[in-house]
Amino acid sequence: MEKVFRDYNKPDVNAAVRDHYRKMRERQTFEYVQDMQRKYLMFNKPMDLWDAMIHLNDLIDVSDPDLDLPNVQHLIQSAEAIREDKRPDWMQLVGLIHDLGKVMFLWGNDEDGTSQDEQWGMVGDVFVVGCALPESCVYPEFNKLNPDMSDSRYSSELGIYEKHCGLDNLTLAWGHDEYLFQVLQHHKGNLIPEEGMVMIRYHSFYPWHSGGSYTSLRCDKDKKYLEWIRDFNKYDLYTKCNKTYDLEEIKDYYLPIAEKYLGEGPIYW
C-alpha cells in the first residue's frame, strides 16, 4: 500500500502535532514575528555548516506527522534522492541544508517557541501574518485563536499588503525557512542560485504552494517560484522513510559542494 503523507487526521498522529499547530496559530502574530526578526537576525554566532548538521542529530521535528527520526536524517534522505536523480549539485546542497535553520534551538527558548520542547516558533507549515488566515492552513479551526484575526488591520484578505505585491514582500510566520534564508543572504560567500534560495525560503509555505491560497497577493514572478517549490517538494516530502545514514560517511561527497557554494569559513547565525 502506497504511503500517504501529511495526513493530519489519521488516528496515529501524535497529539503533540495538533497541540503544536494550536500554539503556532495562537501565538504567531505580526508583532511576534517582528520581535523574532529583531532578536534572531543578529548574525553574530559563527558556526561551520557541518557543525550545524551535527546539531540536528539532537532535534526531532514535533510538527511532522510522517517522520520521528532526528532531523538530520530527513536532510540526508532529501539530498540523496536529488543526487540519485542527477539534479544539479547546488540543488543537492539545498536538499541537505534546507532545514538547517532549526539550529535556532541552540540559542532559542520555550517562551519564543524556539527550543527542543517548544517548537511552535521554529517548525511547521507557515502562513502570512498581517492578513486573514486561509482555510488551507493545517487545522483551520485554530485560525480563530490568532489575536490578529480580531484586529481590523490584519484580518482582511489583503491586510497590511498591496494587491499582487508578491511573495517577497510578505511577512511569513517565523520559522526555520526564513531564518536560514536570511542567514545565507547575509553570508558573503553564498553562491547558491536564486532557485535554491527560493526553495529554502518557501518550502514550508504549504497554504500557498499546495493549498492555492493568497491569490490576491501573488505576482507574476511567483509563478516561477511555484514551479521551483513544487519541484523541490518532491524530494522534501516524498523521500521520508525509516532509512538512516551516517553523517560522516556522506561528508566526503557533500562537503566539497558546500564549500563550492558557501566557502570554507564559518556562517554567522
Backbone as CSV, one residue per row, in Angstrom:
resi,resn,N_x,N_y,N_z,CA_x,CA_y,CA_z,C_x,C_y,C_z
1,MET,0.846,-1.201,0.000,0.000,0.000,0.000,0.878,1.246,0.000
2,GLU,0.568,2.201,-0.886,1.356,3.413,-1.003,1.180,4.279,0.242
3,LYS,2.301,4.807,0.732,2.254,5.622,1.933,1.612,6.973,1.633
4,VAL,0.749,7.430,2.527,0.110,8.733,2.409,0.829,9.700,3.339
5,PHE,1.243,10.846,2.784,1.970,11.835,3.566,1.054,12.989,3.983
6,ARG,1.401,13.627,5.081,0.721,14.837,5.565,-0.773,14.603,5.828
7,ASP,-1.115,13.458,6.374,-2.479,13.209,6.796,-2.561,13.529,8.284
8,TYR,-3.006,14.742,8.593,-3.009,15.198,9.984,-4.197,14.677,10.783
9,ASN,-5.112,13.991,10.111,-6.296,13.470,10.800,-6.270,11.957,10.980
10,LYS,-5.183,11.319,10.579,-5.117,9.872,10.757,-5.025,9.540,12.243
11,PRO,-5.532,8.376,12.644,-5.637,8.038,14.072,-4.314,8.032,14.824
12,ASP,-3.212,7.714,14.125,-1.951,7.576,14.843,-1.123,8.861,14.877
13,VAL,-1.695,9.999,14.444,-0.977,11.265,14.557,-0.844,11.627,16.037
14,ASN,0.383,11.911,16.440,0.656,12.248,17.827,-0.131,13.497,18.231
15,ALA,-0.707,13.472,19.425,-1.459,14.638,19.926,-0.573,15.873,19.988
16,ALA,0.741,15.652,20.111,1.669,16.778,20.173,1.688,17.557,18.867
17,VAL,1.405,16.883,17.745,1.372,17.565,16.451,0.231,18.574,16.429
18,ARG,-0.934,18.134,16.833,-2.099,19.025,16.863,-1.869,20.170,17.848
19,ASP,-1.317,19.859,18.993,-1.063,20.887,20.005,-0.032,21.895,19.494
20,HIS,0.943,21.413,18.738,1.948,22.300,18.143,1.276,23.337,17.248
21,TYR,0.375,22.879,16.379,-0.273,23.806,15.456,-1.243,24.750,16.170
22,ARG,-1.832,24.288,17.247,-2.679,25.189,18.030,-1.851,26.345,18.590
23,LYS,-0.709,26.009,19.174,0.159,27.046,19.742,0.680,27.983,18.651
24,MET,1.025,27.411,17.519,1.566,28.211,16.415,0.538,29.242,15.950
25,ARG,-0.700,28.809,15.757,-1.757,29.696,15.282,-2.116,30.728,16.351
26,GLU,-2.027,30.312,17.589,-2.423,31.155,18.720,-1.403,32.261,18.992
27,ARG,-0.135,31.978,18.713,0.931,32.868,19.187,1.724,33.566,18.082
28,GLN,1.609,33.051,16.853,2.354,33.670,15.759,1.550,34.840,15.188
29,THR,1.770,36.003,15.758,1.115,37.227,15.303,2.122,38.077,14.539
30,PHE,1.613,39.136,13.895,2.511,40.039,13.179,3.549,40.636,14.125
31,GLU,3.107,41.046,15.306,4.023,41.638,16.284,5.068,40.628,16.751
32,TYR,4.639,39.405,16.995,5.579,38.361,17.415,6.674,38.164,16.358
33,VAL,6.300,38.092,15.082,7.285,37.862,14.024,8.275,39.017,13.957
34,GLN,7.787,40.243,14.108,8.697,41.396,14.120,9.706,41.265,15.259
35,ASP,9.229,40.846,16.407,10.114,40.672,17.569,11.171,39.603,17.307
36,MET,10.764,38.490,16.686,11.710,37.406,16.419,12.759,37.813,15.378
37,GLN,12.368,38.582,14.393,13.329,39.059,13.407,14.386,39.930,14.067
38,ARG,13.957,40.816,14.947,14.920,41.674,15.654,15.818,40.855,16.570
39,LYS,15.269,39.837,17.171,16.010,39.070,18.172,16.987,38.071,17.555
40,TYR,16.559,37.383,16.488,17.357,36.270,15.968,18.210,36.611,14.749
41,LEU,17.911,37.701,14.058,18.696,38.043,12.878,19.819,39.005,13.238
42,MET,20.657,38.548,14.145,21.802,39.347,14.592,23.089,38.964,13.861
43,PHE,23.132,37.762,13.316,24.280,37.269,12.544,25.601,37.420,13.326
44,ASN,25.555,36.977,14.583,26.715,37.144,15.458,27.154,35.841,16.114
45,LYS,26.708,34.709,15.539,27.057,33.405,16.115,27.769,32.567,15.052
46,PRO,29.085,32.615,14.973,29.801,31.846,13.946,29.757,30.349,14.204
47,MET,29.412,29.594,13.179,29.385,28.131,13.285,29.553,27.544,11.895
48,ASP,30.419,26.541,11.781,30.623,25.880,10.494,29.371,25.107,10.095
49,LEU,29.175,24.989,8.799,27.999,24.310,8.273,27.885,22.890,8.799
50,TRP,29.001,22.161,8.795,28.928,20.760,9.201,28.630,20.607,10.684
51,ASP,29.090,21.556,11.479,28.744,21.530,12.905,27.235,21.716,13.094
52,ALA,26.644,22.586,12.260,25.192,22.767,12.318,24.477,21.469,11.963
53,MET,24.992,20.767,10.944,24.404,19.488,10.558,24.430,18.515,11.740
54,ILE,25.535,18.458,12.419,25.690,17.539,13.550,24.663,17.852,14.640
55,HIS,24.413,19.131,14.884,23.466,19.521,15.930,22.047,19.041,15.622
56,LEU,21.719,18.888,14.340,20.365,18.423,14.011,20.181,16.940,14.278
57,ASN,21.258,16.262,14.713,21.111,14.910,15.256,20.310,14.934,16.554
58,ASP,20.242,16.118,17.188,19.612,16.239,18.505,18.201,16.804,18.442
59,LEU,17.654,16.941,17.221,16.329,17.545,17.108,15.391,16.663,16.302
60,ILE,14.222,16.399,16.852,13.130,15.733,16.128,12.025,16.762,15.942
61,ASP,11.594,16.947,14.704,10.576,17.942,14.372,9.214,17.468,14.877
62,VAL,8.685,18.148,15.877,7.435,17.723,16.507,6.233,17.956,15.592
63,SER,6.370,18.801,14.557,5.235,19.113,13.685,5.034,18.103,12.569
64,ASP,5.990,17.190,12.394,5.966,16.268,11.259,5.147,15.023,11.590
65,PRO,4.043,14.780,10.879,3.227,13.596,11.162,3.764,12.324,10.514
66,ASP,4.833,12.468,9.699,5.318,11.342,8.903,6.646,10.752,9.376
67,LEU,7.416,11.492,10.156,8.772,11.046,10.485,9.119,11.442,11.909
68,ASP,9.692,10.482,12.669,10.113,10.803,14.025,11.588,10.488,14.237
69,LEU,12.371,10.627,13.159,13.820,10.468,13.233,14.471,11.824,13.492
70,PRO,15.727,11.835,13.969,16.438,13.113,14.071,16.408,13.851,12.732
71,ASN,16.262,15.154,12.773,16.023,15.933,11.559,17.132,15.796,10.524
72,VAL,18.350,15.527,10.972,19.453,15.396,10.010,19.207,14.239,9.053
73,GLN,18.475,13.218,9.468,18.184,12.084,8.589,17.270,12.502,7.441
74,HIS,16.298,13.347,7.729,15.425,13.864,6.666,16.234,14.655,5.643
75,LEU,17.189,15.435,6.125,18.012,16.232,5.212,18.830,15.334,4.283
76,ILE,19.421,14.311,4.841,20.228,13.401,4.018,19.337,12.629,3.046
77,GLN,18.177,12.199,3.504,17.238,11.495,2.613,16.877,12.368,1.413
78,SER,16.595,13.635,1.659,16.249,14.560,0.580,17.413,14.737,-0.382
79,ALA,18.593,14.990,0.167,19.774,15.222,-0.668,20.131,14.002,-1.504
80,GLU,20.047,12.828,-0.907,20.411,11.608,-1.623,19.443,11.315,-2.765
81,ALA,18.161,11.639,-2.580,17.188,11.441,-3.657,17.453,12.410,-4.811
82,ILE,17.814,13.639,-4.478,18.154,14.627,-5.512,19.421,14.204,-6.251
83,ARG,20.363,13.696,-5.496,21.618,13.198,-6.096,21.353,12.005,-7.009
84,GLU,20.493,11.096,-6.564,20.178,9.902,-7.356,19.536,10.277,-8.692
85,ASP,18.768,11.354,-8.692,18.130,11.821,-9.920,19.056,12.679,-10.773
86,LYS,20.312,12.809,-10.327,21.335,13.554,-11.072,20.933,15.010,-11.312
87,ARG,20.300,15.605,-10.316,19.983,17.024,-10.383,21.247,17.839,-10.082
88,PRO,21.264,19.143,-10.351,22.472,19.952,-10.146,23.021,19.883,-8.731
89,ASP,24.328,20.069,-8.617,24.952,19.947,-7.294,24.426,20.981,-6.309
90,TRP,24.087,22.190,-6.796,23.546,23.192,-5.871,22.213,22.736,-5.281
91,MET,21.419,22.002,-6.075,20.132,21.516,-5.575,20.346,20.386,-4.574
92,GLN,21.353,19.573,-4.780,21.698,18.551,-3.805,22.052,19.210,-2.466
93,LEU,22.814,20.300,-2.544,23.180,21.034,-1.333,21.947,21.610,-0.652
94,VAL,21.041,22.182,-1.433,19.811,22.729,-0.857,19.028,21.628,-0.145
95,GLY,18.948,20.445,-0.751,18.288,19.329,-0.084,18.932,19.011,1.250
96,LEU,20.257,19.095,1.286,20.998,18.754,2.502,20.834,19.796,3.608
97,ILE,20.655,21.053,3.237,20.666,22.116,4.253,19.325,22.822,4.445
98,HIS,18.273,22.435,3.713,17.071,23.270,3.697,16.412,23.447,5.059
99,ASP,16.650,22.543,5.992,16.074,22.668,7.336,17.081,23.143,8.386
100,LEU,18.251,23.570,7.950,19.306,23.899,8.916,18.961,25.086,9.805
101,GLY,17.962,25.867,9.403,17.541,26.961,10.269,17.043,26.496,11.617
102,LYS,16.760,25.208,11.733,16.292,24.667,13.008,17.385,24.659,14.080
103,VAL,18.634,24.952,13.684,19.678,25.082,14.714,19.377,26.263,15.632
104,MET,18.377,27.040,15.289,17.899,28.105,16.165,17.658,27.599,17.580
105,PHE,17.353,26.309,17.714,17.061,25.770,19.053,18.270,25.869,19.978
106,LEU,19.473,25.987,19.415,20.684,26.074,20.244,20.698,27.336,21.095
107,TRP,20.119,28.418,20.566,20.047,29.666,21.330,18.600,30.118,21.534
108,GLY,17.662,29.237,21.258,16.251,29.552,21.433,15.784,29.303,22.853
109,ASN,14.472,29.462,23.075,13.912,29.245,24.403,12.435,28.877,24.286
110,ASP,11.886,28.363,25.375,10.491,27.926,25.385,9.533,29.077,25.101
111,GLU,9.824,30.242,25.660,8.920,31.385,25.517,8.741,31.805,24.060
112,ASP,9.827,31.733,23.291,9.777,32.103,21.874,9.265,30.968,20.989
113,GLY,9.135,29.763,21.556,8.760,28.606,20.754,9.901,28.116,19.885
114,THR,11.125,28.347,20.335,12.306,28.015,19.533,13.261,27.079,20.282
115,SER,12.702,26.196,21.081,13.512,25.247,21.846,13.173,23.821,21.410
116,GLN,13.884,22.854,21.977,13.571,21.462,21.679,12.174,21.080,22.176
117,ASP,11.777,21.636,23.308,10.487,21.290,23.904,9.329,22.082,23.303
118,GLU,9.578,23.335,22.972,8.547,24.208,22.401,9.018,24.677,21.024
119,GLN,8.458,24.085,19.961,8.967,24.330,18.607,8.009,25.152,17.741
120,TRP,6.966,25.738,18.308,5.933,26.408,17.515,6.430,27.677,16.822
121,GLY,7.594,28.169,17.214,8.178,29.329,16.536,9.319,28.936,15.619
122,MET,9.411,27.660,15.290,10.585,27.183,14.553,10.238,26.222,13.426
123,VAL,9.228,25.372,13.618,8.895,24.357,12.618,7.396,24.365,12.327
124,GLY,7.015,23.698,11.243,5.613,23.604,10.866,5.289,24.450,9.656
125,ASP,4.129,24.195,9.054,3.686,24.964,7.891,3.519,26.433,8.273
126,VAL,4.068,27.318,7.444,3.963,28.740,7.737,2.822,29.380,6.940
127,PHE,2.409,30.541,7.390,1.331,31.295,6.776,1.726,32.770,6.797
128,VAL,0.977,33.603,6.103,1.266,35.036,6.091,0.704,35.660,7.367
129,VAL,1.504,36.477,8.037,0.989,37.282,9.146,0.721,38.687,8.615
130,GLY,-0.318,39.321,9.147,-0.668,40.652,8.674,-1.866,40.668,7.752
131,CYS,-2.474,39.492,7.529,-3.709,39.412,6.739,-4.486,38.179,7.189
132,ALA,-5.670,37.989,6.620,-6.543,36.895,7.044,-5.894,35.526,6.844
133,LEU,-6.151,34.629,7.774,-5.646,33.261,7.683,-6.582,32.426,6.810
134,PRO,-6.048,31.656,5.863,-6.902,30.875,4.962,-7.303,29.524,5.550
135,GLU,-8.340,28.940,4.975,-8.818,27.629,5.391,-7.839,26.519,5.014
136,SER,-6.864,26.817,4.141,-5.888,25.810,3.725,-4.816,25.554,4.779
137,CYS,-4.830,26.321,5.872,-3.900,26.049,6.970,-4.218,24.689,7.593
138,VAL,-3.199,24.008,8.077,-3.419,22.779,8.836,-4.259,23.117,10.071
139,TYR,-5.288,22.305,10.328,-6.208,22.556,11.435,-6.754,23.996,11.384
140,PRO,-7.504,24.335,10.344,-8.011,25.707,10.189,-8.915,26.155,11.337
141,GLU,-9.416,25.198,12.110,-10.255,25.568,13.253,-9.483,26.388,14.288
142,PHE,-8.152,26.357,14.203,-7.339,27.137,15.135,-7.141,28.581,14.679
143,ASN,-7.530,28.896,13.459,-7.322,30.254,12.936,-7.941,31.320,13.840
144,LYS,-9.102,31.014,14.382,-9.830,31.993,15.205,-9.107,32.311,16.513
145,LEU,-8.144,31.477,16.871,-7.391,31.708,18.105,-6.327,32.780,17.945
146,ASN,-6.021,33.139,16.708,-4.960,34.122,16.463,-5.472,35.524,16.796
147,PRO,-4.807,36.232,17.704,-5.278,37.572,18.102,-5.396,38.554,16.936
148,ASP,-4.577,38.385,15.915,-4.629,39.299,14.770,-5.947,39.204,14.011
149,MET,-6.633,38.078,14.150,-7.897,37.927,13.435,-9.024,38.745,14.086
150,SER,-8.727,39.346,15.234,-9.680,40.260,15.889,-9.227,41.707,15.757
151,ASP,-8.202,41.924,14.926,-7.642,43.258,14.699,-7.933,43.656,13.260
152,SER,-8.661,44.725,13.061,-9.077,45.130,11.715,-7.898,45.404,10.781
153,ARG,-6.738,45.728,11.332,-5.563,45.977,10.485,-5.089,44.712,9.791
154,TYR,-5.285,43.580,10.437,-4.673,42.338,9.984,-5.673,41.267,9.531
155,SER,-6.940,41.499,9.651,-7.908,40.415,9.465,-8.608,40.406,8.113
156,SER,-8.306,41.368,7.241,-8.922,41.377,5.917,-8.108,40.534,4.946
157,GLU,-8.639,40.320,3.749,-7.956,39.493,2.760,-6.567,40.020,2.427
158,LEU,-6.440,41.326,2.254,-5.138,41.927,1.948,-4.389,42.352,3.203
159,GLY,-5.104,42.703,4.258,-4.458,43.146,5.485,-3.592,44.365,5.243
160,ILE,-2.321,44.259,5.626,-1.388,45.390,5.506,-0.707,45.450,4.143
161,TYR,-1.067,44.538,3.229,-0.347,44.409,1.968,-1.088,45.034,0.791
162,GLU,-0.331,45.333,-0.264,-0.905,45.816,-1.514,-1.287,44.618,-2.386
163,LYS,-2.321,44.768,-3.180,-2.754,43.699,-4.059,-1.633,43.320,-5.029
164,HIS,-1.399,42.021,-5.180,-0.393,41.455,-6.075,1.017,42.002,-5.793
165,CYS,1.313,42.185,-4.513,2.644,42.692,-4.131,3.729,41.632,-4.273
166,GLY,3.352,40.350,-4.274,4.330,39.287,-4.454,4.837,38.706,-3.152
167,LEU,5.245,37.436,-3.214,5.682,36.713,-2.019,6.826,37.399,-1.291
168,ASP,7.758,37.955,-2.049,8.949,38.527,-1.423,8.628,39.742,-0.566
169,ASN,7.438,40.292,-0.702,7.044,41.456,0.085,6.096,41.096,1.227
170,LEU,5.908,39.807,1.465,5.056,39.348,2.551,5.891,38.993,3.779
171,THR,5.283,39.054,4.923,5.914,38.584,6.165,5.243,37.279,6.545
172,LEU,6.032,36.215,6.598,5.501,34.892,6.942,5.715,34.601,8.422
173,ALA,4.964,33.655,8.921,5.168,33.194,10.292,6.635,32.855,10.499
174,TRP,7.130,33.122,11.690,8.540,32.907,11.980,8.867,31.418,12.027
175,GLY,9.983,31.042,11.410,10.384,29.642,11.419,11.739,29.447,10.784
176,HIS,12.108,28.183,10.610,13.450,27.857,10.146,13.701,28.256,8.701
177,ASP,12.648,28.304,7.869,12.824,28.679,6.458,13.378,30.091,6.334
178,GLU,12.634,31.052,6.892,13.040,32.451,6.784,14.355,32.698,7.506
179,TYR,14.550,32.017,8.625,15.789,32.200,9.374,16.999,31.796,8.536
180,LEU,16.974,30.603,7.958,18.114,30.162,7.149,18.270,31.045,5.917
181,PHE,17.164,31.415,5.280,17.243,32.293,4.117,17.970,33.587,4.465
182,GLN,17.596,34.208,5.564,18.224,35.473,5.955,19.693,35.284,6.326
183,VAL,20.003,34.187,7.002,21.400,33.891,7.354,22.246,33.748,6.091
184,LEU,21.748,33.027,5.101,22.506,32.826,3.862,22.547,34.092,3.012
185,GLN,21.502,34.904,3.047,21.522,36.189,2.351,22.617,37.077,2.914
186,HIS,22.815,36.980,4.212,23.831,37.797,4.895,25.231,37.232,4.686
187,HIS,25.338,35.960,4.360,26.630,35.281,4.225,27.319,35.701,2.924
188,LYS,28.452,36.348,3.023,29.126,36.931,1.857,29.563,35.888,0.839
189,GLY,29.845,34.686,1.280,30.331,33.654,0.371,29.230,32.868,-0.330
190,ASN,27.966,33.248,-0.138,26.852,32.474,-0.672,26.733,32.602,-2.194
191,LEU,26.829,31.455,-2.883,26.684,31.419,-4.340,25.524,30.519,-4.773
192,ILE,24.670,30.152,-3.831,23.504,29.334,-4.182,22.618,30.151,-5.125
193,PRO,22.219,29.593,-6.275,21.401,30.359,-7.224,20.018,30.700,-6.673
194,GLU,19.347,31.623,-7.364,18.048,32.109,-6.902,17.059,30.975,-6.669
195,GLU,17.031,29.977,-7.566,16.101,28.861,-7.405,16.287,28.190,-6.051
196,GLY,17.537,27.978,-5.672,17.828,27.319,-4.412,17.424,28.146,-3.209
197,MET,17.634,29.448,-3.293,17.249,30.318,-2.183,15.736,30.364,-2.024
198,VAL,15.013,30.330,-3.128,13.554,30.291,-3.072,13.087,28.982,-2.441
199,MET,13.733,27.877,-2.796,13.392,26.583,-2.216,13.583,26.597,-0.703
200,ILE,14.653,27.225,-0.254,14.931,27.320,1.185,13.876,28.183,1.876
201,ARG,13.538,29.314,1.257,12.677,30.292,1.920,11.215,29.868,2.004
202,TYR,10.711,29.158,1.006,9.278,28.928,0.911,8.849,27.463,0.968
203,HIS,9.759,26.548,1.309,9.373,25.132,1.239,8.314,24.749,2.275
204,SER,8.181,25.502,3.366,7.161,25.200,4.379,5.887,26.015,4.196
205,PHE,5.801,26.785,3.119,4.654,27.665,2.892,3.553,26.890,2.156
206,TYR,3.058,25.846,2.819,2.089,24.939,2.213,0.752,25.587,1.842
207,PRO,0.213,26.523,2.629,-1.059,27.127,2.212,-0.975,27.801,0.842
208,TRP,0.226,28.222,0.461,0.436,28.805,-0.865,0.730,27.730,-1.901
209,HIS,1.823,26.956,-1.705,2.270,26.091,-2.801,1.460,24.808,-2.938
210,SER,0.718,24.429,-1.910,-0.134,23.248,-2.012,-1.611,23.568,-1.822
211,GLY,-1.900,24.607,-1.035,-3.279,24.953,-0.743,-3.914,25.925,-1.712
212,GLY,-3.085,26.590,-2.540,-3.609,27.520,-3.535,-4.120,28.830,-2.978
213,SER,-3.749,29.177,-1.756,-4.247,30.403,-1.124,-3.402,31.620,-1.506
214,TYR,-3.871,32.776,-1.073,-3.191,34.065,-1.256,-3.117,34.503,-2.722
215,THR,-4.125,34.183,-3.505,-4.116,34.567,-4.922,-4.070,36.081,-5.104
216,SER,-4.697,36.835,-4.210,-4.738,38.290,-4.357,-3.406,38.947,-4.022
217,LEU,-2.499,38.191,-3.416,-1.194,38.742,-3.044,-0.075,38.324,-4.001
218,ARG,-0.334,37.344,-4.824,0.710,36.839,-5.718,0.975,37.790,-6.876
219,CYS,2.218,37.747,-7.390,2.568,38.499,-8.585,3.061,37.517,-9.653
220,ASP,3.356,38.026,-10.841,3.750,37.153,-11.952,5.011,36.354,-11.633
221,LYS,5.952,36.952,-10.918,7.202,36.275,-10.578,6.957,35.026,-9.739
222,ASP,5.893,35.052,-8.958,5.595,33.934,-8.067,5.230,32.656,-8.824
223,LYS,4.839,32.789,-10.082,4.537,31.601,-10.890,5.792,30.753,-11.074
224,LYS,6.914,31.416,-11.288,8.187,30.705,-11.403,8.581,30.103,-10.055
225,TYR,8.371,30.863,-9.001,8.648,30.350,-7.660,7.882,29.059,-7.414
226,LEU,6.610,29.031,-7.826,5.768,27.864,-7.589,6.313,26.642,-8.318
227,GLU,6.806,26.812,-9.517,7.416,25.702,-10.262,8.615,25.159,-9.514
228,TRP,9.447,26.063,-9.031,10.657,25.637,-8.313,10.310,24.897,-7.022
229,ILE,9.355,25.444,-6.276,8.986,24.842,-4.998,8.344,23.481,-5.188
230,ARG,7.468,23.356,-6.164,6.829,22.057,-6.398,7.836,21.016,-6.859
231,ASP,8.827,21.436,-7.591,9.905,20.534,-7.995,10.668,20.056,-6.763
232,PHE,11.013,20.992,-5.890,11.748,20.640,-4.677,10.904,19.804,-3.719
233,ASN,9.607,20.078,-3.670,8.717,19.393,-2.737,8.699,17.885,-2.941
234,LYS,8.945,17.444,-4.172,9.006,16.003,-4.442,10.069,15.334,-3.585
235,TYR,11.135,16.055,-3.347,12.257,15.499,-2.586,12.152,15.816,-1.094
236,ASP,11.487,16.904,-0.761,11.336,17.284,0.641,10.311,16.395,1.333
237,LEU,9.201,16.126,0.652,8.097,15.389,1.274,8.140,13.893,1.007
238,TYR,8.317,13.509,-0.242,8.094,12.116,-0.626,9.305,11.206,-0.448
239,THR,10.374,11.720,0.130,11.541,10.876,0.415,11.563,10.397,1.863
240,LYS,10.596,10.823,2.660,10.612,10.476,4.077,10.399,8.983,4.268
241,CYS,11.334,8.370,5.002,11.269,6.929,5.262,12.096,6.634,6.503
242,ASN,12.195,5.373,6.860,12.936,4.999,8.073,14.387,4.631,7.803
243,LYS,14.838,4.787,6.546,16.233,4.522,6.237,17.100,5.590,6.872
244,THR,18.191,5.175,7.511,19.083,6.131,8.166,20.477,6.087,7.546
245,TYR,21.181,7.196,7.705,22.520,7.353,7.145,23.486,7.791,8.236
246,ASP,24.765,7.522,7.998,25.828,8.007,8.867,26.314,9.334,8.294
247,LEU,26.201,10.386,9.071,26.560,11.723,8.597,28.018,11.787,8.140
248,GLU,28.886,11.115,8.844,30.320,11.143,8.483,30.575,10.438,7.157
249,GLU,29.778,9.426,6.858,30.003,8.664,5.626,29.641,9.453,4.374
250,ILE,28.730,10.406,4.499,28.334,11.190,3.320,29.101,12.517,3.232
251,LYS,29.919,12.781,4.231,30.620,14.065,4.309,31.569,14.278,3.145
252,ASP,32.290,13.242,2.748,33.282,13.385,1.675,32.651,13.830,0.368
253,TYR,31.396,13.449,0.145,30.728,13.847,-1.100,30.154,15.259,-0.997
254,TYR,29.467,15.563,0.101,28.728,16.817,0.181,29.546,18.018,0.640
255,LEU,30.579,17.799,1.445,31.337,18.949,1.956,31.980,19.767,0.832
256,PRO,32.595,19.150,-0.198,33.141,19.960,-1.301,32.079,20.783,-2.028
257,ILE,30.868,20.241,-2.134,29.785,21.006,-2.765,29.417,22.200,-1.883
258,ALA,29.348,21.964,-0.587,29.039,23.054,0.342,30.098,24.144,0.268
259,GLU,31.361,23.747,0.185,32.439,24.731,0.109,32.426,25.478,-1.221
260,LYS,31.974,24.814,-2.277,31.863,25.450,-3.594,30.866,26.603,-3.565
261,TYR,29.750,26.426,-2.874,28.687,27.423,-2.888,28.642,28.315,-1.658
262,LEU,29.320,27.894,-0.579,29.249,28.683,0.654,30.620,29.039,1.221
263,GLY,31.687,28.577,0.576,33.025,28.865,1.073,33.423,27.961,2.222
264,GLU,34.615,28.174,2.748,35.159,27.279,3.783,35.048,27.859,5.190
265,GLY,34.756,29.121,5.338,34.711,29.717,6.657,33.396,29.476,7.374
266,PRO,33.279,29.984,8.581,32.028,29.811,9.320,30.894,30.644,8.731
267,ILE,29.683,30.243,9.030,28.496,31.022,8.695,28.049,31.725,9.979
268,TYR,27.621,32.956,9.853,27.213,33.720,11.039,25.702,33.651,11.198
269,TRP,25.300,32.951,12.273,23.887,32.690,12.529,23.303,33.766,13.444
